[in-house]
Amino acid sequence: MFYGLFMYGYQGQYSINPSYLGISKYSLQTAGNVFAMISAVIAAALYGNIGIKGTSRPLRKPELSS
């Protein structure tokens, strides 16, 4: 954790370089960026769904049965 923080503080945005940015053709780099954004949105939706389930269950009232 501290190594990652140090490297990010030392090198900034260049500490994480996705492999698709090493491609020389700009259109392929753009396609890689689009795929990365789509996968990030899917991951955010899935993690958000789990987060909502985790926080809404404790707030539910128990069912009353006679």
C-alpha positions as CSV (number, residue, x, y, z in Angstrom):
1,M,0.0,0.0,0.0
2,F,2.7,2.5,1.0
3,Y,4.8,1.5,-2.1
4,G,1.8,2.3,-4.4
5,L,1.2,5.6,-2.6
6,F,4.8,6.5,-2.9
7,M,5.0,5.7,-6.6
8,Y,1.9,7.6,-7.3
9,G,3.1,10.6,-5.4
10,Y,6.5,10.4,-7.1
11,Q,5.4,9.8,-10.7
12,G,1.8,10.9,-10.7
13,Q,-0.4,9.8,-13.5
14,Y,2.4,7.9,-15.1
15,S,2.5,5.2,-12.4
16,I,-0.3,3.2,-14.0
17,N,0.1,2.9,-17.8
18,P,-2.4,0.6,-19.4
19,S,-1.0,-1.7,-22.1
20,Y,-3.2,-0.5,-24.9
21,L,-1.7,3.0,-24.7
22,G,1.5,1.5,-26.1
23,I,-0.1,0.9,-29.4
24,S,1.0,3.4,-32.0
25,K,-2.3,3.7,-33.9
26,Y,-4.6,6.3,-32.2
27,S,-7.8,4.7,-33.2
28,L,-6.8,1.4,-31.4
29,Q,-5.9,3.4,-28.3
30,T,-9.3,5.1,-28.4
31,A,-11.0,1.7,-28.7
32,G,-9.0,0.5,-25.7
33,N,-10.2,3.5,-23.7
34,V,-13.8,2.8,-24.7
35,F,-13.5,-0.8,-23.6
36,A,-11.9,0.4,-20.3
37,M,-14.8,2.8,-19.7
38,I,-17.4,0.3,-20.5
39,S,-15.9,-2.3,-18.2
40,A,-15.5,0.3,-15.4
41,V,-19.2,1.2,-15.7
42,I,-20.2,-2.5,-15.6
43,A,-18.0,-3.0,-12.5
44,A,-19.4,0.1,-10.8
45,A,-23.0,-1.2,-11.4
46,L,-22.2,-4.6,-10.0
47,Y,-20.4,-3.3,-7.0
48,G,-23.2,-0.7,-6.5
49,N,-25.8,-3.4,-6.6
50,I,-24.0,-5.4,-3.9
51,G,-23.6,-2.2,-1.8
52,I,-27.3,-1.4,-2.0
53,K,-28.2,-4.9,-1.0
54,G,-25.8,-4.8,1.9
55,T,-27.1,-1.5,3.3
56,S,-30.8,-2.0,2.6
57,R,-31.1,-5.4,4.4
58,P,-30.3,-4.0,7.9
59,L,-32.9,-1.2,7.4
60,R,-35.8,-3.6,6.5
61,K,-38.3,-4.2,9.2
62,P,-38.9,-7.9,10.1
63,E,-42.0,-9.5,8.8
64,L,-44.8,-9.9,11.3
65,S,-46.3,-13.3,11.4
66,S,-49.0,-14.6,13.7
